Amino acid sequence: MSAQPLEPVPTAADLPVGVTPAPDAAVGDTPPDVRSLDLKTKQRLYHDWEAGNYDTKFSISYDQRCIDYARDRFRKVVPEGAGFGQVLEVGAGTGFFLINLALAGCLDGADLHATDLSDRMLEVCRRNGEEHGLQVATRQGDAEALPYADGTFDLVIGHAFIHHLPVPGAALQEMARVLKPGGTLVIAGEPTEIGDRLSWLVKDATWKSFRAVTALPGLRRIRKPSITDAGGTATDEVLARLEHEVDLHTFRPKDVEKMARLSGLREVSVVTEELTANWVGWSVRTIEGAVRPGLLGRRWALAAFYSYLALHRFDDEVLSRVLPRALFYNLILHARKPYTR
């Protein structure tokens, strides 16, 4: 899906040492040559660039819709009444999971901390927290080498981030390291191997159908304009294309459980969710990413949302009882750090 142009937009001056502009840049905009960059530099560049538009692009909000979503994911693995003093979200991005869990009352009384590879994501995270009366202490850092001391946190959480990491097992080891003995780890929103393959078929069919329909006379105008047609730059186009390079992994539930145990964690379990709900969700997102902004409106949004809720209930109450967990799209990992003897 194409991303919207942002202000401010990274330019060649924003690039790290060793990154050279592409030779075919347009006058006035010298896009970076990202071909030889390591994965983590690509991750940082893409997420810095996307930060200002990220919440809009992924329909992230801090209202009841997303509060309920975050709370329900958390409560699938952590019971009511659990309390935490120090809480860290790793790969926090704009703060979706941490802030919504706090607003849901799941983290009452806790000190909130967030870390991410992207400074600009953390800027948005701090601002989102402040706008909702929350103080979030942020620290830029690598999930595979967290910038915190051993045994610092009672709860470490993450949402949809370990699939971006070159070595997910290293991140799990680091999250275990910074947990206090007896502390809890929860990671949600990670794609399963089979679930992702199924969702790709849905996305591909939706995209091809949309392009075929909008190729008819008079309908091309409803397509979203290209980045440059919408006023973006060659740099925007280069950085937007990194979206297809930053998703590195899908997972088998049993492999995630094994990684957690190898990291020294115990009471390890993985639950999965979303099958038909995920298909609808990706179809909706594909269309929203392809259509000219402003055309779909509130009725579309409400219909999509309530369809998702109904199918999510069907997945949970019916399909999860008869189908293997590996078929569902999202996995949620729960584990505890054992007490030392």
C-alpha positions as MATLAB code, in Angstrom:
seq = 'MSAQPLEPVPTAADLPVGVTPAPDAAVGDTPPDVRSLDLKTKQRLYHDWEAGNYDTKFSISYDQRCIDYARDRFRKVVPEGAGFGQVLEVGAGTGFFLINLALAGCLDGADLHATDLSDRMLEVCRRNGEEHGLQVATRQGDAEALPYADGTFDLVIGHAFIHHLPVPGAALQEMARVLKPGGTLVIAGEPTEIGDRLSWLVKDATWKSFRAVTALPGLRRIRKPSITDAGGTATDEVLARLEHEVDLHTFRPKDVEKMARLSGLREVSVVTEELTANWVGWSVRTIEGAVRPGLLGRRWALAAFYSYLALHRFDDEVLSRVLPRALFYNLILHARKPYTR';
ca = [
       0.000    0.000    0.000;
       1.239    3.498   -0.764;
       1.941    5.786    2.158;
       0.949    9.415    2.398;
       3.665   12.070    2.082;
       4.700   13.502    5.428;
       6.002   16.761    6.768;
       8.788   16.995    7.626;
      10.173   14.511    5.096;
      13.636   12.984    5.619;
      16.181   14.207    3.083;
      19.753   13.257    2.291;
      20.829   15.412    5.247;
      18.912   13.112    7.608;
      20.715    9.970    6.518;
      23.348    8.188    8.589;
      27.001    8.225    7.699;
      27.714    5.994    4.720;
      24.308    6.448    3.072;
      24.637    8.069   -0.340;
      21.954    9.700   -2.469;
      20.627    7.791   -5.465;
      22.231    8.924   -8.757;
      18.920    9.432  -10.593;
      17.417   11.928   -8.152;
      15.198   14.696   -9.375;
      16.417   18.277   -9.057;
      15.673   19.593   -5.567;
      15.156   16.162   -4.020;
      17.999   13.689   -3.734;
      16.550   10.396   -2.526;
      18.712    8.063   -0.483;
      20.326    5.005   -2.007;
      19.059    2.382    0.424;
      20.117   -0.705   -1.484;
      23.240   -1.445    0.542;
      21.857   -0.544    3.963;
      21.638   -3.077    6.747;
      18.183   -4.147    7.907;
      18.135   -2.097   11.087;
      19.052    1.115    9.285;
      16.233    0.448    6.821;
      13.893   -0.175    9.735;
      14.832    3.096   11.381;
      14.583    5.142    8.185;
      11.201    3.697    7.241;
       9.644    4.072   10.687;
      11.070    7.572   11.183;
       9.503    8.537    7.865;
       6.174    6.828    8.576;
       5.821    8.066   12.166;
       3.680   11.134   11.479;
       1.144    9.163    9.442;
       1.338    5.795   11.186;
      -1.723    6.091   13.424;
      -3.895    7.259   10.539;
      -2.621    4.591    8.185;
      -3.356    1.739   10.584;
      -6.545    3.232   12.060;
      -4.900    3.574   15.475;
      -6.792    5.640   18.022;
      -7.126    6.018   21.759;
     -10.891    5.751   21.987;
     -13.108    2.908   23.165;
     -12.620    0.916   19.965;
      -8.858    0.528   20.431;
      -9.022    0.500   24.225;
     -11.298   -2.547   24.010;
      -9.036   -4.191   21.436;
      -5.886   -3.796   23.551;
      -7.634   -4.855   26.775;
      -9.176   -7.956   25.174;
      -5.809   -9.115   23.790;
      -4.182   -8.627   27.198;
      -6.966  -10.306   29.147;
      -6.697  -13.427   27.009;
      -3.474  -14.199   28.863;
      -3.368  -11.974   31.979;
      -6.249  -12.188   34.492;
      -8.084   -9.309   36.112;
      -6.461   -8.093   39.301;
      -2.843   -8.484   38.196;
      -0.835   -5.413   39.209;
       2.462   -4.046   37.908;
       4.827   -1.348   39.161;
       7.208   -0.847   36.231;
       5.957   -1.560   32.692;
       7.956   -1.477   29.449;
       6.730   -1.732   25.878;
       9.422   -2.849   23.432;
       9.035   -1.842   19.802;
       6.437    0.602   21.078;
       6.035    2.653   17.916;
       3.466    5.372   18.572;
       2.352    3.759   21.850;
      -0.775    1.943   20.648;
      -0.600   -1.052   22.995;
       0.891    0.606   26.083;
      -1.344    3.682   26.070;
      -4.558    1.818   25.319;
      -3.832   -0.732   28.039;
      -3.276    2.121   30.481;
      -6.516    3.790   29.415;
      -8.286    0.444   29.855;
      -7.207    0.293   33.485;
      -4.920   -2.703   32.994;
      -1.821   -0.813   34.172;
      -3.219    1.317   36.995;
      -0.503    2.776   39.194;
       2.325    1.640   36.933;
       5.234    3.709   35.660;
       5.098    3.521   31.874;
       8.205    3.110   29.716;
       8.594    2.685   25.959;
      11.516    1.914   23.701;
      11.827    1.755   19.926;
      14.507    1.904   17.245;
      12.810    5.002   15.787;
      13.192    8.329   17.596;
      10.342    9.847   15.619;
       7.978    7.048   16.603;
       8.862    7.716   20.235;
       8.172   11.424   19.796;
       4.652   10.538   18.657;
       4.346    8.029   21.524;
       5.188   10.682   24.126;
       2.755   13.109   22.540;
      -0.030   10.512   22.403;
       0.522    9.759   26.074;
       0.457   13.426   27.077;
      -2.732   14.004   25.108;
      -4.403   11.312   27.216;
      -3.009   12.339   30.582;
      -0.225    9.746   30.687;
       3.487   10.215   31.239;
       5.500    7.784   29.118;
       9.272    7.664   29.659;
      10.871    6.815   26.304;
      14.329    5.637   25.374;
      15.613    4.963   21.878;
      17.070    1.492   21.643;
      17.483   -1.804   19.833;
      15.127   -4.594   20.922;
      18.012   -7.035   20.524;
      20.171   -5.014   22.972;
      17.758   -3.185   25.287;
      19.092   -0.053   27.031;
      17.905   -1.101   30.509;
      19.473   -2.873   33.469;
      18.747   -6.472   34.403;
      15.594   -7.074   36.431;
      14.027   -3.628   35.962;
      10.415   -4.314   34.969;
       7.426   -6.189   36.363;
       5.772   -6.398   32.948;
       7.273   -6.259   29.457;
       4.892   -6.052   26.518;
       5.052   -5.767   22.752;
       2.633   -5.641   19.874;
       3.354   -6.612   16.254;
       7.071   -5.935   16.365;
       9.199   -9.094   16.645;
       8.390  -10.012   13.032;
      10.441   -6.915   12.070;
      13.566   -8.069   13.898;
      16.520   -9.840   12.295;
      16.848  -12.186   15.296;
      13.555  -12.430   17.245;
      15.064  -14.886   19.732;
      17.650  -12.295   20.760;
      14.871   -9.847   21.554;
      13.077  -12.438   23.689;
      16.303  -13.030   25.608;
      16.648   -9.295   26.201;
      13.045   -8.945   27.313;
      13.588  -11.811   29.745;
      16.786  -10.169   31.009;
      15.116   -6.867   31.911;
      12.181   -8.593   33.639;
      12.266   -8.924   37.400;
      12.052  -12.491   38.742;
       8.372  -13.379   38.661;
       7.755  -10.746   35.995;
       5.381  -11.205   33.068;
       5.962  -11.052   29.312;
       3.118  -10.478   26.845;
       3.611  -10.118   23.096;
       0.519   -9.826   20.890;
      -0.302   -9.202   17.253;
       2.397  -11.352   15.647;
       1.583  -13.112   12.354;
       1.485  -16.884   12.159;
       3.042  -18.649    9.195;
      -0.145  -20.240    7.839;
      -2.397  -17.353    8.829;
      -0.185  -14.938    6.941;
      -0.225  -17.095    3.810;
      -4.015  -17.191    3.884;
      -4.252  -13.439    4.436;
      -1.887  -12.831    1.517;
      -4.293  -14.678   -0.781;
      -7.108  -12.430    0.459;
      -5.072   -9.252    0.025;
      -3.914  -10.259   -3.434;
      -7.444  -11.106   -4.597;
      -8.798   -7.855   -3.157;
      -6.101   -5.766   -4.824;
      -6.546   -7.406   -8.206;
     -10.312   -7.048   -8.013;
     -10.046   -3.380   -7.066;
      -7.669   -2.665   -9.947;
      -9.892   -4.526  -12.405;
     -13.051   -2.679  -11.336;
     -11.379    0.723  -11.285;
      -9.980    0.143  -14.769;
     -13.516    0.573  -16.107;
     -14.338    3.899  -17.786;
     -14.867    6.696  -15.299;
     -13.642    4.763  -12.263;
      -9.902    5.391  -12.418;
     -10.441    8.649  -10.594;
     -11.291    6.801   -7.362;
      -7.807    5.292   -7.184;
      -5.402    6.845   -4.707;
      -2.873    9.032   -6.546;
       0.776    8.066   -6.495;
       3.015    9.639   -3.892;
       4.485   12.129   -6.352;
       1.068   12.957   -7.841;
      -0.111   13.723   -4.306;
       2.753   16.164   -3.799;
       5.354   13.828   -2.349;
       8.978   13.619   -3.392;
      11.326   11.044   -4.820;
      12.632   10.547   -1.267;
       9.102    9.726   -0.133;
       8.815    7.083   -2.832;
      12.115    5.445   -1.896;
      11.295    5.359    1.820;
       7.728    4.160    1.242;
       9.041    1.155   -0.679;
      10.955    0.055    2.407;
       7.615   -1.087    3.847;
       8.004   -4.249    1.793;
      11.457   -4.934    3.274;
      10.822   -4.472    6.990;
       8.438   -7.404    7.544;
      10.893  -10.257    7.993;
       9.164  -13.174    9.720;
       6.041  -15.165   10.310;
       5.862  -17.730   13.092;
       4.633  -21.166   14.018;
       3.108  -21.001   17.505;
       5.163  -23.931   18.784;
       8.385  -22.263   17.602;
       7.569  -19.078   19.526;
       6.949  -21.144   22.645;
      10.298  -22.856   22.144;
      12.109  -19.512   21.699;
      10.574  -18.224   24.925;
      11.653  -21.316   26.864;
      15.178  -21.094   25.434;
      15.244  -17.500   26.701;
      14.804  -18.806   30.234;
      11.094  -18.038   30.559;
       8.550  -20.378   32.092;
       4.756  -20.812   32.159;
       4.982  -20.245   28.408;
       1.867  -20.368   26.261;
       0.740  -19.095   22.878;
      -2.867  -18.503   21.938;
      -4.015  -17.484   18.476;
      -6.966  -15.532   17.133;
      -8.554  -14.032   14.006;
      -9.261  -16.069   10.916;
     -12.301  -14.760    9.045;
     -12.037  -11.464   10.957;
      -8.509  -11.092    9.647;
      -9.602  -11.728    6.078;
     -12.164   -8.943    6.318;
      -9.659   -6.693    8.063;
      -7.044   -7.090    5.355;
      -9.602   -6.666    2.577;
     -10.758   -3.426    4.162;
      -7.228   -2.174    4.686;
      -6.259   -3.047    1.112;
      -9.169   -1.058   -0.287;
      -8.544    1.850    2.082;
      -4.921    1.918    0.979;
      -5.873    1.946   -2.693;
      -8.780    4.394   -2.838;
      -8.555    8.167   -3.080;
      -8.611    9.647    0.454;
     -11.961   10.967    1.650;
     -14.196    8.833   -0.569;
     -15.214    6.041    1.810;
     -16.637    7.992    4.724;
     -18.056    7.124    8.132;
     -20.609    4.557    6.966;
     -17.843    2.508    5.396;
     -15.780    2.703    8.591;
     -18.660    1.636   10.818;
     -19.681   -1.219    8.521;
     -16.091   -2.469    8.388;
     -15.684   -2.227   12.156;
     -18.891   -4.035   13.076;
     -18.236   -6.714   10.459;
     -14.826   -7.285   12.017;
     -16.328   -7.537   15.512;
     -18.970  -10.054   14.422;
     -16.437  -12.238   12.658;
     -13.980  -11.970   15.529;
     -16.677  -13.312   17.833;
     -17.384  -16.135   15.355;
     -13.682  -16.999   15.202;
     -13.366  -17.036   18.994;
     -16.587  -18.797   19.881;
     -16.877  -21.272   17.008;
     -13.824  -21.739   14.784;
     -11.220  -21.723   17.549;
     -12.920  -24.779   19.052;
     -12.648  -26.889   15.927;
      -9.642  -25.620   13.974;
      -5.938  -25.881   14.858;
      -4.399  -22.738   16.334;
      -1.812  -22.498   13.538;
      -4.523  -21.439   11.039;
      -5.336  -18.213   12.863;
      -3.476  -15.039   11.954;
      -2.466  -13.372   15.241;
      -0.572  -15.014   18.037;
      -0.275  -13.865   21.646;
       2.669  -15.046   23.743;
       2.496  -15.121   27.540;
       5.388  -16.152   29.786;
       6.857  -15.568   33.255;
      10.425  -15.140   34.416;
      11.170  -17.704   37.134;
      12.272  -16.670   40.599;
      15.924  -17.229   41.325;
      16.832  -19.779   43.973;
];
